[in-house]
Amino acid sequence: MQSEVSADKKGASREQPVVFGELTEKNVGQLRLLNTVVFPVNYNDTFYRDLLNDPTLTRLALFNDVLVGGVCCRVENKQSGSGKRLYIMTLGVLAPYRQMQIGSKLLEFAIETAKKRDVDDIYLHVQTSNEEAISFYKKFGFEIVETIKDYYKRIEPRDCYIVQKLIK
């Protein structure tokens, strides 16, 4: 299943839509490359194999057949044992394609997926210095609920926030 959104960016005409599609064996390598460029941490082979086990939890954004963004989620059992939650493992868009609503569409996909999967909340980790991401998630009703010291081992700052949005 794919959907389109018109690009409204300098140098990009309305005739060049952003296409949203599913993760497949054929494009998982492109996602790996995107994540290497966008995120300061590396994801191992197991991460990508797990994504392929349930590709309905991943959505990719392509502009002119080039992967420019993606969101990868997983459903988890809550620590309390009752209920489920959606964890956003990654949500990223290449810098030149930001401000085109691609990240918003990817996050809306995650929120809709959470509702369909009947989860209680959505959460993710955000590096404490990433003010752009914190502001982005707050616009969608996410709140900072916890700070974790030394969450990241190989990047600075090492601290992160847990950012959460209640669904139920």
PAMI-182450 format. One line per 3 residues: number of its first residue (from 1); their letters; for each residue x, z, y of N, C-alpha, C, O. Coordinates in steps of 0.02 Angstrom, whole numbers, padded with zeros to 5 digits. Each point is the difference from the previous one (the first is absolute). Example, Ala and Ser with C-alpha at 12.3 -4.5 7.8 and 13.67 -1.06 7.14 Angstrom:
REM residues 2
1> as> 00660:00390:-00284:-00045:00000:00059:00045:00000:00060:00052:00033:-00001 | -00070:-00069:00054:00042:00003:00059:-00039:00037:00055:00025:00008:00055
***
This chain:
REM residues 168
1> mqs> 00042:00000:-00059:-00042:00000:00059:00044:00000:00062:00048:00039:00005 | -00062:-00083:00041:00038:-00003:00062:-00048:-00002:00059:-00055:-00026:-00005 | 00077:00054:00060:-00039:-00003:00062:00047:-00022:00055:00062:00005:-00006
4> evs> -00091:-00030:00060:00041:-00026:00055:-00018:00035:00065:-00055:00024:00009 | 00104:-00022:00035:-00010:00026:00068:00041:-00046:00045:00056:-00017:-00017 | -00084:-00003:00073:00037:-00044:00045:00055:00038:00036:-00010:00056:00022
7> adk> 00067:-00087:-00018:00057:00031:00034:-00008:-00013:00075:-00014:-00056:00021 | 00025:00108:00018:-00004:-00006:00072:00065:00029:00029:00000:00055:00026 | 00053:-00093:-00032:00066:00023:00019:00036:-00057:00036:-00012:-00058:-00015
10> kga> 00054:00076:00061:00039:-00052:00035:00036:-00043:-00052:00036:00026:-00043 | -00045:-00091:00047:00032:-00045:-00047:-00041:-00012:-00063:00019:-00041:-00041 | -00074:00077:00032:-00042:-00009:-00059:-00070:-00020:00023:-00033:00037:00037
13> sre> 00012:-00094:-00059:-00066:-00024:00022:-00055:00028:-00045:00014:00025:-00054 | -00076:-00031:00077:-00056:00024:-00039:-00009:-00039:-00065:-00033:00023:-00046 | 00062:-00083:00043:-00006:-00041:-00061:00046:00026:-00056:-00004:-00024:-00056
16> qpv> 00046:00073:00071:00045:00027:-00050:-00024:00069:-00020:00021:00050:00028 | -00065:-00047:-00078:-00027:00065:-00018:00049:00042:-00041:00043:-00026:-00036 | -00051:00091:00041:00034:00046:-00044:-00045:00005:-00062:-00060:00013:00006
19> vfg> 00090:-00023:-00064:-00037:00001:-00063:00018:00065:-00036:00059:00017:-00005 | -00110:00017:-00021:00011:00062:-00037:-00013:-00014:-00073:-00051:-00029:-00019 | 00098:00050:-00024:-00007:-00015:-00071:00026:00058:-00043:00023:00051:00025
22> elt> -00029:-00062:-00090:00018:00051:-00049:00073:-00008:-00023:00030:-00053:00007 | -00004:00106:-00034:00067:00001:-00028:-00002:-00034:-00069:-00045:00012:-00039 | 00095:-00054:00026:00006:-00034:-00065:00073:00002:-00022:00044:00018:00039
25> ekn> -00032:-00037:-00101:00069:-00006:-00026:00039:-00048:00044:00061:00008:00009 | -00095:-00060:00017:00034:-00052:00038:00022:00023:00069:00049:-00027:00027 | -00084:00075:00003:00018:00019:00069:00029:00071:00006:00014:00023:00056
28> vgq> -00005:00011:-00112:00026:00068:00004:00071:00002:00028:00020:00048:00033 | 00019:-00101:-00045:00068:-00004:00029:-00002:-00004:00076:00043:00028:00034 | -00093:-00063:-00007:-00008:-00004:00073:-00016:00069:00028:00024:00019:00054
31> lrl> -00067:00019:-00090:-00017:00068:00023:00063:00044:-00001:00010:00040:00046 | 00030:-00046:-00097:00062:00039:-00004:00045:-00015:00061:00028:00046:00030 | -00022:-00110:-00012:00040:-00020:00058:-00030:00028:00065:00037:00026:00042
34> lnt> -00103:-00032:-00034:-00033:00028:00059:00014:00074:00007:00019:00024:00054 | -00027:00014:-00109:00011:00072:00003:00072:00017:00017:00013:00050:00034 | 00034:-00091:-00057:00071:00011:00016:00012:-00007:00075:00041:00036:00029
37> vvf> -00075:-00083:00002:00008:-00013:00072:-00036:00053:00042:00027:00022:00051 | -00087:-00002:-00072:-00043:00042:00042:00016:00075:-00007:-00005:00037:00049 | 00024:-00014:-00109:00006:00072:-00012:00073:00021:-00008:00041:-00038:-00027
40> pvn> -00024:00099:00049:00068:00025:-00005:00017:00027:-00070:00056:00026:-00010 | -00102:-00030:-00037:00012:00024:-00068:-00008:-00059:-00048:-00036:-00048:00015 | 00070:00052:-00072:-00006:-00053:-00051:-00046:00022:-00056:00000:00059:-00019
43> ynd> -00039:-00105:-00006:-00045:00013:-00055:00027:-00033:-00063:00022:-00057:00002 | -00025:00094:-00059:00030:-00025:-00061:-00047:-00046:-00039:-00057:-00010:00019 | 00082:-00017:-00074:-00039:-00046:-00042:-00064:00032:-00025:-00051:-00034:-00004
46> tfy> 00053:00098:-00013:-00059:00034:-00025:-00056:-00001:00052:-00059:-00009:-00018 | 00075:00017:00081:-00049:-00002:00054:-00039:-00066:-00003:-00061:00000:00003 | 00097:-00055:-00008:-00033:-00066:00000:-00037:-00014:-00065:-00053:-00031:00001
49> rdl> 00079:00055:-00057:-00036:-00007:-00064:-00066:00038:00003:-00052:-00025:-00023 | 00054:00085:00051:-00061:00040:00006:-00052:-00035:00044:-00060:00003:-00014 | 00082:-00035:00067:-00046:-00037:00044:-00035:-00055:-00039:-00060:-00011:00009
52> lnd> 00097:-00023:-00052:-00029:-00055:-00039:-00049:00025:-00053:-00043:-00039:-00022 | 00048:00102:00002:-00047:00029:-00048:-00071:00004:00028:-00048:-00004:-00038 | 00041:00013:00104:-00065:00000:00033:00007:-00035:00067:00002:00033:00052
55> ptl> 00001:-00100:-00053:00012:-00036:00063:-00058:00004:00050:00008:-00021:00057 | -00065:00047:-00078:-00057:00007:00046:00014:00054:00053:-00038:00006:00048 | 00091:00033:-00057:00018:00052:00049:00053:-00024:00050:00025:00040:00039
58> trl> -00009:-00104:-00042:00049:-00029:00046:-00032:-00060:00035:-00037:-00038:-00031 | 00052:00029:00095:-00025:-00058:00038:00059:-00027:00040:00038:00037:00031 | -00031:-00103:-00033:00055:-00034:00035:-00027:-00042:00057:-00056:-00026:-00004
61> alf> 00095:00020:00057:-00019:-00042:00058:00051:-00056:00006:00060:00012:00004 | -00085:-00074:-00003:00043:-00058:00005:-00018:-00041:00062:-00058:-00011:00015 | 00110:-00010:00021:-00008:-00042:00058:00040:-00064:-00013:00061:00004:-00010
64> ndv> -00094:-00061:00009:00033:-00064:-00017:00036:00006:-00067:00057:-00023:-00008 | -00090:00054:-00041:00027:00009:-00068:00061:00045:-00004:00035:00000:-00051 | -00021:00037:00104:00056:00048:00000:-00029:00070:00000:-00043:00017:00041
67> lvg> 00067:00024:-00087:-00023:00070:-00004:00025:00037:00062:00060:00006:00011 | -00107:00021:00029:00018:00034:00062:-00023:00073:00000:00019:00038:00045 | -00058:-00018:-00095:-00024:00069:-00002:-00030:00017:-00067:-00017:-00044:-00040
70> gvc> 00011:00109:00027:-00030:00021:-00063:-00015:00075:00001:00030:00039:00037 | -00077:-00021:-00080:-00016:00070:-00011:-00003:00011:-00075:-00029:-00040:-00037 | 00059:00095:00014:00001:00018:-00071:-00025:00072:-00007:00025:00045:00032
73> crv> -00075:-00037:-00075:-00031:00066:-00009:-00001:00020:-00073:00012:-00041:-00044 | -00027:00105:00032:-00014:00023:-00068:-00052:00055:00005:-00004:00035:00050 | -00036:-00028:-00103:-00050:00053:-00004:00032:00057:-00039:00030:-00010:-00053
76> enk> -00036:00071:00080:00028:00059:-00031:-00054:00053:-00011:-00050:00001:00036 | 00062:00042:-00085:-00043:00059:-00007:00023:00051:00051:00060:00007:00014 | -00108:00029:00015:00018:00052:00049:00034:00057:-00037:-00013:00012:-00059
79> qsg> 00057:00023:00094:00037:00056:-00031:-00047:00054:-00024:00015:00036:-00048 | -00073:-00029:00081:-00048:00051:-00020:-00033:-00017:-00067:-00031:00042:-00031 | 00039:-00105:00010:-00029:-00020:-00064:-00068:-00031:00006:-00023:-00034:-00046
82> sgk> -00012:00045:00102:-00066:-00030:00008:00002:-00051:00056:00017:00016:00057 | -00033:-00077:-00074:-00001:-00053:00050:00061:-00044:-00002:00050:00015:-00033 | -00054:-00070:00069:00054:-00049:00004:00016:-00015:00072:-00040:00012:00045
85> rly> 00100:-00038:-00034:00021:-00020:00066:00039:-00065:-00004:00028:-00017:-00052 | -00027:-00020:00107:00037:-00062:00004:00064:00012:00039:-00002:00025:00056 | 00058:-00042:-00086:00065:00007:00033:00024:-00069:00023:00006:-00045:-00041
88> imt> 00007:00038:00105:00029:-00062:00026:00076:00006:-00008:00032:00037:00037 | -00005:-00073:-00085:00072:00003:-00013:00038:-00038:00053:00052:00024:00024 | -00076:-00083:-00006:00031:-00039:00054:-00054:-00038:00037:-00049:-00023:-00029
91> lgv> 00058:00016:00094:-00040:-00045:00042:00047:-00023:00054:00022:00038:00043 | -00006:-00103:-00045:00048:-00025:00049:-00013:-00072:00018:-00026:-00039:-00039 | 00046:00022:00100:-00007:-00068:00027:00066:-00017:00035:00028:00041:00037
94> lap> -00002:-00101:-00049:00061:-00022:00034:-00010:00005:00075:-00053:-00017:00026 | 00105:00039:00010:-00005:00013:00072:-00029:-00058:00041:-00042:00013:00043 | 00061:-00076:-00054:-00027:-00053:00042:-00075:-00012:-00009:-00032:-00034:00040
97> yrq> 00003:00062:-00093:-00071:-00011:-00015:-00043:00061:00015:-00060:00001:-00016 | 00089:00049:00046:-00039:00058:00021:-00041:-00019:00061:00016:-00050:00032 | -00066:00087:-00016:-00046:-00015:00055:-00046:-00059:-00015:-00031:-00028:00045
100> mqi> 00027:00009:-00109:-00045:-00054:-00021:-00058:00027:-00043:-00037:-00038:-00031 | 00030:00105:00029:-00052:00034:-00038:00012:-00004:-00076:-00045:00017:-00038 | 00103:-00038:00016:00014:-00005:-00071:00003:00070:-00031:-00030:00012:-00052
103> gsk> 00066:00034:00084:00004:00069:-00025:-00068:00032:-00002:-00016:00036:-00047 | -00025:-00049:00098:-00069:00027:00001:-00040:-00025:-00058:-00036:00038:-00032 | 00041:-00103:00018:-00038:-00029:-00057:00025:00028:-00066:-00040:00013:-00045
106> lle> 00105:-00002:00039:00026:00029:-00062:-00023:00072:-00008:-00018:00021:-00056 | 00017:00017:00110:-00024:00069:-00004:-00075:00002:-00014:-00022:00042:-00039 | -00016:-00087:00068:-00072:-00004:-00015:-00011:-00015:-00074:-00046:00026:-00030
109> fai> 00089:-00069:00001:-00004:-00013:-00072:00010:00065:-00039:-00038:00014:-00047 | 00088:00026:00066:00013:00064:-00034:-00059:00047:00006:-00019:00034:-00048 | -00011:-00030:00108:-00057:00044:00011:-00060:-00022:-00042:-00033:00041:-00031
112> eta> 00020:-00106:00029:-00055:-00026:-00040:00013:00011:-00075:-00046:00016:-00037 | 00108:-00024:00016:00018:00013:-00069:-00013:00073:-00018:-00025:00015:-00054 | 00043:00030:00100:-00012:00071:-00012:-00074:00014:-00009:-00019:00039:-00044
115> kkr> -00023:-00069:00085:-00072:00010:-00006:-00026:-00027:-00066:-00041:00033:-00033 | 00064:-00092:00013:-00022:-00030:-00064:00023:00041:-00060:-00035:00003:-00050 | 00093:00028:00056:00028:00039:-00055:-00025:00072:00001:00020:00041:-00042
118> dvd> -00063:-00025:00090:-00031:00066:00003:00051:00056:00006:-00004:00051:-00036 | 00053:-00060:00081:00050:00052:00010:-00020:00045:00058:-00041:-00019:00042 | 00069:00078:-00039:-00016:00049:00052:00037:-00013:00065:-00027:00011:00054
121> diy> 00089:-00036:-00060:00040:-00010:00060:00055:-00052:-00013:00013:-00019:-00057 | 00017:-00003:00112:00058:-00045:-00001:00057:00037:00034:-00010:00035:00050 | 00070:-00042:-00078:00057:00032:00033:00063:-00042:-00008:00003:-00045:-00042
124> lhv> 00046:00060:00083:00065:-00033:-00004:00052:00043:00034:-00017:00048:00036 | 00080:-00065:-00047:00056:00033:00033:00024:-00045:00057:00005:-00061:-00008 | 00008:00091:00066:00026:-00036:00058:00060:00039:00027:-00004:00060:00012
127> qts> 00059:-00095:-00002:00059:00032:00029:-00018:00028:00068:-00033:-00033:00040 | 00055:00094:-00025:-00020:00035:00061:00020:-00038:00064:-00032:00010:00052 | 00081:-00052:-00056:00022:-00038:00059:-00039:-00065:00010:00010:-00034:00051
130> nee> -00053:00016:-00097:-00035:-00065:00003:-00064:00007:00041:-00055:00000:-00027 | 00065:00004:00093:-00057:00010:00045:-00049:-00058:-00002:-00061:00010:00008 | 00085:-00071:-00017:-00044:-00059:-00004:-00048:00007:-00059:-00060:-00013:00007
133> ais> 00086:00032:-00065:-00043:00008:-00059:-00049:00058:00009:-00058:-00006:-00018 | 00081:00061:00045:-00043:00059:00010:-00058:-00019:00046:-00058:00017:-00015 | 00072:-00051:00069:-00052:-00022:00046:-00049:-00048:-00034:-00061:00005:00010
136> fyk> 00087:-00051:-00049:-00040:-00049:-00036:-00050:00035:-00046:-00060:-00015:00002 | 00084:00061:-00043:-00045:00034:-00048:-00051:00044:00036:-00057:00006:-00023 | 00078:00026:00077:-00048:00042:00038:-00058:-00041:00026:-00056:00026:00004
139> kfg> 00068:-00089:00015:-00054:-00043:00024:-00053:-00011:-00054:-00058:-00016:00016 | 00076:00024:-00078:-00046:-00010:-00056:-00027:00066:-00027:-00030:00002:-00053 | 00041:00053:00090:-00028:00064:-00020:00043:00042:-00046:-00023:00050:-00027
142> fei> 00086:-00069:00018:00046:00040:-00040:00025:00058:00043:00005:-00006:00061 | 00011:00061:-00094:00027:00059:00034:00063:00024:-00035:00006:-00006:-00061 | 00040:00034:00099:00059:00031:-00029:-00023:00066:-00030:-00027:00043:00035
145> vet> 00039:-00033:-00100:-00023:00061:-00033:00057:00044:-00025:-00010:00058:-00017 | 00071:-00086:00016:00056:00039:-00025:00066:-00033:00021:00003:-00060:00009 | 00049:00101:-00001:00067:-00024:00011:00042:00020:-00061:-00002:00058:-00021
148> ikd> 00040:-00105:-00006:00043:00014:-00057:00073:-00008:00024:00020:-00054:00021 | 00017:00108:-00025:00071:-00001:00019:00040:-00033:-00055:-00013:00010:-00060 | 00063:-00049:00079:00047:-00032:-00047:-00034:-00042:-00054:00024:-00002:-00056
151> yyk> -00079:-00032:00074:-00034:-00043:-00048:00043:-00060:-00018:00006:-00020:-00058 | 00025:-00010:00110:00043:-00058:-00011:00071:00024:-00010:00025:00042:00038 | 00009:-00068:-00088:00068:00022:-00015:00054:-00043:00031:00055:00023:00012
154> rie> -00071:-00087:00002:00052:-00046:00023:-00013:-00030:00069:00037:-00045:00021 | -00087:00069:00014:-00014:-00027:00067:-00011:00058:00048:-00017:00056:-00020 | 00028:-00069:00083:-00009:00050:00053:-00055:-00023:00047:-00005:-00060:00013
157> prd> -00037:00104:00014:-00005:00070:-00022:-00028:00004:-00070:-00034:-00045:-00024 | 00050:00099:-00009:-00018:00009:-00071:-00071:00026:-00009:-00027:00000:-00055 | -00005:00023:00109:-00066:00030:-00004:-00055:-00052:00003:00008:-00054:00028
160> cyi> -00065:00071:-00058:-00058:-00045:00004:-00064:00041:00012:-00002:00060:-00011 | -00048:-00095:00033:-00067:00027:00005:-00041:-00026:-00058:00010:-00056:-00023 | -00057:00097:00000:-00053:-00026:-00043:-00058:-00014:00047:-00023:00044:00036
163> vqk> 00001:-00106:-00036:-00054:-00023:00043:-00059:-00015:-00045:00007:-00035:-00051 | -00066:00060:00069:-00058:-00003:-00046:-00064:-00020:00037:-00010:00016:00058 | -00033:-00050:-00095:-00068:-00016:00025:-00049:00019:-00055:00007:-00022:-00057
166> lik> -00056:00062:00074:-00052:00019:-00048:-00049:-00058:-00008:-00019:-00032:00049 | 00000:00018:-00110:-00048:-00053:-00015:-00068:00030:-00015:-00051:-00026:00022 | 00050:00082:-00058:-00064:00034:-00016:-00007:00062:00042:-00049:00036:-00006
***
